[in-house]
């Protein structure tokens, strides 16, 4: 999963959410991903990666051969190793519930939060200004310094890769 392109990674996580929630239906509206009766569901995923090494004239060839998997954080290092990921392109006016996930080297954390809480919980640090001139689309970052808050308040489920095999 780590080496999937961004869109493929998102689609992969959407299928995982479908397997966990077989009653979810595809959306007939491009502004959100799934629906559960009248509840609009948005699905986002990100990877817990260390900051990439700066490319220089001396290391450019080595950097070109690196894999993202070399930078993926292990679950047991999630509080001590510096990493950052973001949940982005969030349009809180367009959905009711956000399912978001963080992929670690050995675990997947799945969280669930309603759109109003994203806007109101100051600890989420939601910014509704993701791009210049953008309106009502934002993001929030999850990193080693705030992952515990997300776990304590919004964790839905934690899976390892053996758990994934059971879902097939």
Buried (B, 14 or more C-beta within 10 A) or exposed (E): BBEBEEEEBBBBBBEBBBEBEEEBEEBEEEEBBBBEEEEBBBBBBBBBBBEEEEEEEEEEEEEEEEEEEEBBBEBEBBEEEEBBBBBBBBBBEBBBBBBBBBBBBEBBBBBBBBBEBBBEBEEBEBBBEBEEEEEEBBBBBBBBEBBEBBBEEBEBEBBEEEEEEEEE
